[in-house]
Every structure is written in C-alpha cells, then in structure tokens.
Amino acid sequence: MDITIGLTMRGRQKDGRILMTLETTLKVVGTRPIRPDGVEKVTGRANFGADRAVPGMLYGKIKRSPHAHARILGINADKALALAGVKAVVTAADFPEIRSEEAFVGEGPMNFRDLSRNVMARGKVLYEGHAVAAVAALSPAIAAEAVELIEVEYEELPHVIDVEAAMAEHAPLLHDDLFTQGVEPKPEKSSNIAKRVVFSKGDAAAGFRQADIIVERRYTTKPVHQAYIEPHACVVSAASDGQVQIWASSQGQFMIRAYCAKLLDIDIANIRVTPADIGGGFGGKTLVYIEPVALALSRKTGRSVKIVMTREEVFRGTGPTSGGVIDVKLGAKRDGTIVAAELVLKYQAGAFPGSPVQPGCMCAFAMYDLPNVHITGYDVVSNRPKVAAYRAPGAPISSFGVESCLDELARELQIDPLSLREKNAAKEGTKAVHGPTWTNIGYLETLAAVKNHPNYQIPLGPNQGRGIACGFWFNVGGESSAQVHVNEDGSISVASGSPDIGGSRASMAMMAAETLGIAIERVKPIVADTASIGFTHVTGGSRVTFATGMATVQAAEKVIDQLKHQGGTHRWTDRRRGVGQRTRSRAGLCDACLRCRSRSGNRACYRPALYGRAGCRPGDPSVLRRRPDPGRCNPRHRLGTQ
C-alpha cells in the first residue's frame, strides 16, 4: 500500500522567526468526520452506567462513616434486615482478607489489601465517607432507608488532614504497620510517610555556589476532585454457576475484572465486564469503589444488583488528586543560565499510600537542560479519601511550583519569561534528571510556536497581562488489543479494549480507514467487553491514541496481508456446461487491487471491497477475469467498479 503514517515538519525563517509547516500524505487522519458516538449522545440514546437495567434486579446503597478517623467496635444490621424489601447486608466480614500485594492494573500503583480496605472499611474508618456497610433492596428508597437503620459503634480517634502535619513526629498514625520506603536503614518506627523518592543529577550544592542569584519559593495546592459529570454506576449479576456479569462505567473494563476477581477471590475467567459509555473520568475512574460491593451483594442474594452513586457520595467516597507543598530553589547566572535547581514535593495520598509524587518529581524539570538538580518527593497518608489520577497525575502540581518560580526568577533577572525558558530548554541529547536522554522532545519548537502566535504579539490593554507556563507528560505504555474485521459487504469493524473518554473510537476508525485506504464512513468502531478482546490496560496516561492506535494499525496491516494471500492462493472449480471440471490458481493480487471474496455455490468472485490508491488497467495480469455471471459481478474487476 502506498501509505505514509506520519507527519513531516519543516521549518523556515522569516523576519527572524521560525515558521513550521506540516507536509502529509494522509487522507483521513487530520480531517474532522462525525464522531461515531456523537449522534447517540446528542440524542440521548447512549447507554451510560446508570442506564442499565436487568429484570428483577435489586438496588444497592452504601453506608458511610461520619468520622474522619475512628475504630469500628461493632456493626448491627438487624433493624435494616427486618425492613420489608431488604434482601441483604454486607460488611467487611463478607470480603476475604487480602494480604499486602502490589498491583499495577490501574493508572498508578495500588496495593490489593489497601484497595479492599478502601472499598469496605475493616477495623478502622480512615476518612469521612469511608464505606462501612451496604444493603440490597427492592427499590432505591428502601435501600436508602435501610442504611440509616444500620447501627455502627465507633471509638473516635485523632485525625490529621494537612500533609505537613501528617509528617510531624507525633502526628496521629493511620497505619501501625506503615514504614517509610526509600530510607536506609529501614525505620524502626511507623510513620504517615509512606515513601521517599530522590532524583539527582550533578552537584546541586556546588551549582548554587556558582549562582549570581538564587530564588527560593514555597507554593501549596489543595486536593481537587475530577468532578466528572457522570457519577460511578454499575450493574452486577452473579449467577449460580459462578459466572459474573458486570456492566459499568469506567476507564478500564479489564481493571474492574482484575480488581473484583482479587478482592472477592473469584477466577478471573469467570468475570465478564462490559463497558458502558462513560460520562467523564479524567483519571478518576481508574479504580473500583462500588463494583466489588455490588458483586458481594449479588452473590449473597442471587440477583442482579445496581449501585449508582450520588454526587455527594462521589465527593465523599472517591479520590481527588493530591494536595501538596512545593518548595522550589533556583540558582542562575546574570545572563539567565540556570546552574542549579532543588525541589521538595510533599503530596497527600489520602487514607492509603499511592500519591503521584514520583511522576511529579520526574516531570517537574523535564523540559529543561540543567546541569545540577536535586529532587525529593514524599508520599504521605492523611485522613482523606484515597487519591486517584487526575490528568497527568502529579505533574500539574510540581509544574505549578517550578513554572511560578521561573517567572519570579525572570522578574529578578529582568528577562522575558519565554526567553528564560528558551535559554534553558531541553533539546535533542539532553539527559533528564530521572534518567532518559531526550530525542524529539520538541520543547524549543513549542516555545517558537508560542512566540509566533498572534496572542503573544498583540499589545496589552489597561489591566491586562500575559503569562506563560509549560508542562511535560510522557505517554504511558501498557498493553493494548485491537481487532479489524472485513464484513461481507466490504465494510470494516474495528474492536478495541480501550474505553472511549476523549474520542478514541473516532481515532481508531480513522487510523484503520487510513491504513486500508477506504472511506471513514465504511468503518464501524466499538469498545469490546473482556470476553471479546485481548487484555487492554486502562484508558489513562495519554496512552490510548498511541498504544491502541498502534495495535489498530497493525491489525489493519494484517488484514491487508490476509486479503492479498487469499487472492493469490484461492482455487476454484469451473463446472459450466460443456467445459468440464478444472482447477485454477491465481497469482497474488496487486497492492492497488485488494478484494474480499464471496461465494455462491461452486463459483467464486472477487469484489473490490477494499480499494488501493492507484487504478488497475485492463489487461493487468493481477486482475481476475472470468466469464460473466449474470446477477453477480462484472467479469473484469476494475478499481472502484463492480
């Protein structure tokens, strides 16, 4: 196929400015087709998590703690179970004990034991809104009434919210068995500091001694929730034969399958998860909260159970991004060359370890070519909901501090903030503080595009200002699966395992159409369930267009190979009257004349379902000729004709 997957950037100078142009041979990628999910969404026909209904299903509701930190002394569900219409109550006693084991199924690292205790409190509640019990009833109203009848006896404990207060020596401890990782020798005393990470390059202390000017600042951020429009919702059905069906809105159906299997001790092959359309996630739906609870209730009742969070429950019981403290120190020469940088990050993890402090450390100075850098990050637990990913998790927090300090350094030096960034920009061959050597980082080109943008050139009016800030994020890897099928009419079905939270179905369809050389309207993309597609990592980390797109392109290329192979080796028998039986084989079809095969009785014909980019001329030896078959296809297959 005469296909180029990629763009070529060329630069030219004009009036001292670099102008970037794009040259491309792409025909579909870069256009703006109607999104395949667009019509259903704007007409209200798309099925989100809360839209799923199963005959005879029950409705679940979760009871949550009113305390930020308390020991659970007892739970009495007798009154709730006595209420008419209540079918079951579950607590932590209905979940198996999970040993400490790291899991990398969601967007960030997670410990299975911590996840289980976050889904349902065991022994202690660690934040206001922590789940302690759940009911299944015949209606949402009965379920809501029943949770109020569950009696929980608490012993209140001191709590801590602020990250630095949680790090203090005599702060209330959330976990008696939590010892700071990354410190040698291993601490003998438990702490709320779950982990310390350090990145270093050169000699920061020596660099600061060379500096003509040093700027040192402190910045703080607060936990911010993703506030996706659609609350968490699911329907779970556990059959008597052990098979489990889950319909849920999330950023990863395989993530739900893995977590539910582990938390409830079920073989992963017995769980099938079907993804619903998702009404926003932004990283906040890469964890489970209600699916294991609904599954426990369904197993106990033998009926399907539906749980839909309220907006209040989303804010109380699910993870925001971390709040943090960012201490930045920059040393520079008078000409603006930064000779040393130091950064200390302290991130709230919530009730369990796992803040995105490590990527925050890795991204903070990633855009800059600095000779001497020292970065320290702290992952700190506190009595808040366990944090979840939120768009480039960890990076915006550290970038806020670093970029703000850079602006203040520019003011001290009386240098244009953009020029300061250009002078210290990472480029081809720059070694980042966290290890890699950059290739094609594109930061200087990005700054050039900003400088050339009209909004950077227009004069400012009264009380107007102009700011600049830069950020970095790496494409996360992870496994992706995609399937490309040619249908009987020549249309294409593209199935992938990545939930669509930003238009990825359209992206997959466009890449398949581009590779196959057909119109985008002939491609129908879907997001498949866990039983219909290979394992796929979550939709997160800016990975799907890159990773799942690569899988889609490779699958489409294999389709091309198979069609060419079938066209080259097919044998057919001619039983026309007076001719007798004879068998023929054909040479391979040319790249420009890919055809899918259809059968009718003993006859075979090739229909031009897939078109290449060049036309076939009559007499081309690769074009199959046969005697006309009325009602079938034209005896001479030309490109674009039938």
BELWONOR-V587017 format. One record per pair of residues at least 4 apart in sequence whose ideal C-beta (glycine too) atoms are under 6 Angstrom apart, sorted by the first residue. I is the first residue (numbers start at 1). J is the second residue. If there is no record, write none. Layout:
BEGIN
I:J, I:J
END
This chain:
BEGIN
1:591, 2:613, 4:25, 7:22, 7:24, 8:23, 9:20, 10:21, 11:18, 11:20, 12:19, 14:19, 17:452, 18:448, 26:30, 28:510, 28:513, 28:514, 28:520, 29:510, 29:514, 33:520, 34:38, 35:506, 36:505, 36:506, 36:525, 37:41, 37:505, 39:43, 40:45, 40:46, 41:46, 46:277, 47:51, 47:276, 47:277, 48:230, 48:249, 48:276, 48:277, 48:279, 49:233, 49:234, 49:248, 49:249, 49:276, 50:233, 50:308, 52:235, 52:247, 54:235, 54:304, 56:303, 57:304, 57:306, 58:87, 58:136, 58:303, 58:305, 59:137, 59:139, 59:140, 59:143, 59:306, 60:134, 60:136, 60:294, 60:297, 60:305, 60:307, 61:135, 61:143, 61:144, 61:147, 62:131, 62:134, 63:132, 63:133, 63:147, 63:150, 64:129, 64:131, 65:125, 65:130, 65:132, 67:125, 67:154, 67:156, 68:127, 68:128, 68:159, 68:383, 69:157, 69:159, 69:383, 70:125, 70:154, 70:156, 70:157, 71:124, 71:155, 73:153, 73:155, 74:153, 75:91, 75:133, 75:152, 76:151, 77:81, 77:89, 77:150, 79:149, 80:86, 80:89, 80:135, 80:146, 80:149, 80:150, 81:86, 81:89, 83:146, 85:137, 85:138, 85:142, 86:135, 86:137, 86:146, 87:136, 87:301, 88:136, 88:297, 88:300, 88:301, 89:135, 90:94, 90:134, 90:296, 90:297, 91:133, 92:120, 92:122, 94:296, 95:116, 95:120, 96:265, 98:112, 98:113, 98:116, 100:111, 100:113, 101:112, 102:111, 103:110, 103:112, 104:109, 105:255, 105:258, 106:110, 106:255, 106:286, 106:287, 106:538, 107:283, 107:286, 107:389, 107:538, 107:540, 107:541, 108:389, 109:354, 110:115, 112:262, 114:352, 116:263, 117:122, 118:352, 118:386, 119:292, 120:131, 121:125, 121:130, 121:132, 125:130, 126:130, 126:174, 126:351, 126:383, 127:351, 127:383, 127:384, 127:385, 129:316, 129:317, 132:152, 133:150, 134:293, 135:143, 135:146, 135:147, 136:297, 136:301, 136:305, 137:142, 137:143, 137:146, 138:142, 158:172, 159:383, 160:165, 160:166, 160:171, 160:172, 160:382, 160:383, 161:382, 161:383, 163:325, 163:346, 163:348, 163:380, 166:171, 166:192, 166:380, 166:382, 167:193, 167:380, 171:192, 173:190, 174:381, 176:190, 178:190, 179:187, 179:190, 180:187, 180:191, 180:193, 180:196, 181:195, 182:195, 182:196, 182:197, 183:187, 183:196, 192:380, 192:381, 193:378, 193:380, 194:353, 194:379, 194:381, 195:379, 196:378, 197:358, 197:361, 197:377, 198:376, 199:361, 199:375, 199:433, 199:434, 200:374, 201:373, 201:433, 202:371, 202:372, 203:372, 204:340, 204:342, 204:372, 204:374, 207:339, 207:340, 207:372, 208:331, 208:340, 210:339, 211:331, 211:332, 211:339, 212:333, 212:334, 213:332, 213:412, 214:331, 215:330, 215:408, 215:409, 215:412, 216:329, 217:328, 217:405, 218:327, 219:326, 219:401, 219:404, 220:325, 221:323, 221:324, 221:397, 222:323, 223:320, 223:323, 224:320, 224:321, 225:320, 226:282, 226:284, 226:390, 228:280, 228:281, 228:284, 229:279, 229:280, 230:279, 230:280, 231:309, 231:314, 232:289, 232:290, 232:309, 233:249, 233:308, 234:248, 234:290, 234:291, 234:294, 234:307, 235:247, 235:304, 235:306, 236:246, 236:294, 236:295, 236:298, 236:305, 237:245, 237:304, 238:244, 238:298, 238:299, 239:243, 242:270, 243:270, 244:270, 244:271, 245:272, 246:273, 247:274, 247:276, 248:256, 248:291, 249:276, 249:278, 250:256, 250:285, 251:281, 251:285, 251:286, 251:499, 251:538, 251:539, 251:540, 252:538, 253:273, 253:275, 253:530, 254:530, 254:535, 254:536, 255:538, 256:260, 256:273, 256:288, 256:291, 257:271, 257:273, 257:530, 259:263, 259:288, 260:264, 260:271, 260:291, 260:292, 260:295, 261:266, 261:268, 261:271, 263:292, 264:295, 266:270, 272:530, 272:531, 273:530, 274:529, 275:499, 275:527, 278:499, 278:501, 281:285, 281:501, 282:390, 282:391, 283:389, 283:390, 283:391, 283:540, 284:388, 286:389, 286:538, 286:540, 287:388, 288:292, 289:318, 290:294, 290:307, 294:305, 294:307, 297:305, 298:305, 309:313, 309:314, 313:317, 314:318, 319:385, 319:386, 319:387, 319:388, 321:390, 322:347, 322:348, 322:355, 322:387, 323:348, 324:347, 324:397, 325:346, 326:345, 326:401, 327:344, 328:343, 328:401, 328:402, 328:405, 329:342, 330:338, 330:341, 330:405, 330:409, 331:339, 331:340, 332:338, 333:337, 336:413, 336:415, 336:420, 336:423, 338:370, 338:424, 340:372, 341:365, 341:370, 341:373, 342:374, 343:364, 343:375, 344:376, 345:357, 345:360, 345:377, 345:398, 346:378, 347:355, 347:357, 348:382, 349:353, 349:354, 349:355, 349:379, 349:381, 349:387, 350:384, 350:385, 350:386, 350:387, 351:386, 352:386, 353:379, 353:381, 355:379, 355:387, 356:360, 356:393, 356:394, 357:377, 357:379, 359:363, 359:394, 360:394, 360:397, 360:398, 361:375, 361:377, 362:434, 363:395, 363:472, 364:398, 364:402, 365:370, 365:373, 365:433, 366:432, 366:472, 367:426, 367:443, 367:470, 367:472, 368:424, 368:426, 369:426, 369:430, 373:433, 389:393, 389:540, 392:473, 395:399, 395:473, 399:403, 399:471, 403:469, 407:417, 410:415, 410:417, 410:420, 415:419, 415:420, 417:468, 418:468, 422:447, 425:443, 425:444, 426:430, 426:438, 426:441, 426:443, 427:444, 430:438, 431:437, 432:436, 442:446, 450:456, 451:456, 460:464, 473:542, 475:542, 475:543, 475:546, 476:541, 476:543, 478:537, 478:543, 479:535, 479:537, 480:536, 480:547, 480:548, 480:551, 481:497, 481:533, 481:534, 481:536, 482:496, 482:551, 482:552, 482:555, 483:495, 484:494, 484:512, 484:555, 484:556, 484:559, 485:493, 486:596, 487:491, 490:596, 490:609, 491:522, 492:512, 492:522, 492:523, 493:524, 494:508, 494:509, 494:512, 494:523, 494:525, 495:526, 495:528, 495:533, 496:508, 496:548, 497:533, 497:536, 498:504, 498:536, 498:539, 498:544, 498:548, 499:527, 499:539, 500:504, 500:505, 500:527, 501:539, 504:544, 505:525, 507:545, 508:525, 508:552, 509:520, 509:523, 509:525, 510:520, 511:549, 511:552, 511:553, 512:523, 512:552, 512:556, 513:518, 513:520, 513:523, 515:553, 515:556, 516:556, 516:610, 517:611, 517:612, 517:613, 518:522, 528:532, 528:533, 539:544, 543:547, 544:548, 545:549, 563:594, 564:588, 564:589, 566:570, 566:597, 567:589, 568:588, 571:583, 571:585, 572:604, 573:581, 573:583, 573:602, 574:579, 574:582, 575:602, 586:624, 589:593, 589:622, 590:622, 591:612, 592:612, 592:614, 592:616, 593:616, 594:610, 595:606, 595:607, 595:608, 596:609, 597:606, 598:607, 599:604, 605:632, 605:633, 606:624, 606:637, 607:633, 608:637, 611:639, 615:639, 616:620, 616:623, 616:638, 616:639, 623:637, 625:635, 625:636, 626:635, 628:635, 633:642, 634:642
END
